[in-house]
Amino acid sequence: LQVKFGERVVLDRIDLMLPIPGMLAVVGRSGAGKSTLVHTLLGLVEPNTGSIRLGKYDLGSTPLRAWRRTIGYVPQETILFHASIRDNLTFTNPAASEADIQAAARRAHAEEFIAACPKGLDTIIGDQGAKLSGGQRQRLGIARALLTNPVLLVLDEAMSALDAESEVELMKTLE
């Protein structure tokens, strides 16, 4: 796989095979191409050469909407809406059942703080989740991604606002 921006080669000779189930951490210095790799996996950046495959799916021959439905993506800054916790969680999966919502919240270690909210899942969280801490916003982003039951879960520094204990517990859950 190769990705260029103009004449500048950003990713070159990238060859990844991810076992399912499995886990991969991509680390590197700032500007090394980690975000470009994520954006390429999501179909936001098109590779100049090579292909991206996820199991039997090839990004080049799969409709982009179908490709993106197989991937759960949690960015560092979770995008939340001035709506209820439930609406924010089900944004990507409106047909999710109550049991699915509860399970995703539990797996993301968000269940306890949601239960403590005045109206639980029906609590309005403010624009960009202004009424929540950074860690709570990230947990909702992770729960939202888990609610789609993705084949691949991409976390782009999605645990940076969590305390060490929460991060360890969440990693155990994701494993």
Salt bridges, closest charged atoms under 4 A:
ASP12 OD2 - ARG13 NE 3.73
ASP58 OD2 - ARG53 NH1 3.91
GLU98 OE1 - ARG86 NH1 2.55
GLU111 OE2 - ARG106 NH1 3.35
ASP122 OD1 - ARG86 NE 3.10
GLU169 OE2 - LYS172 NZ 3.44
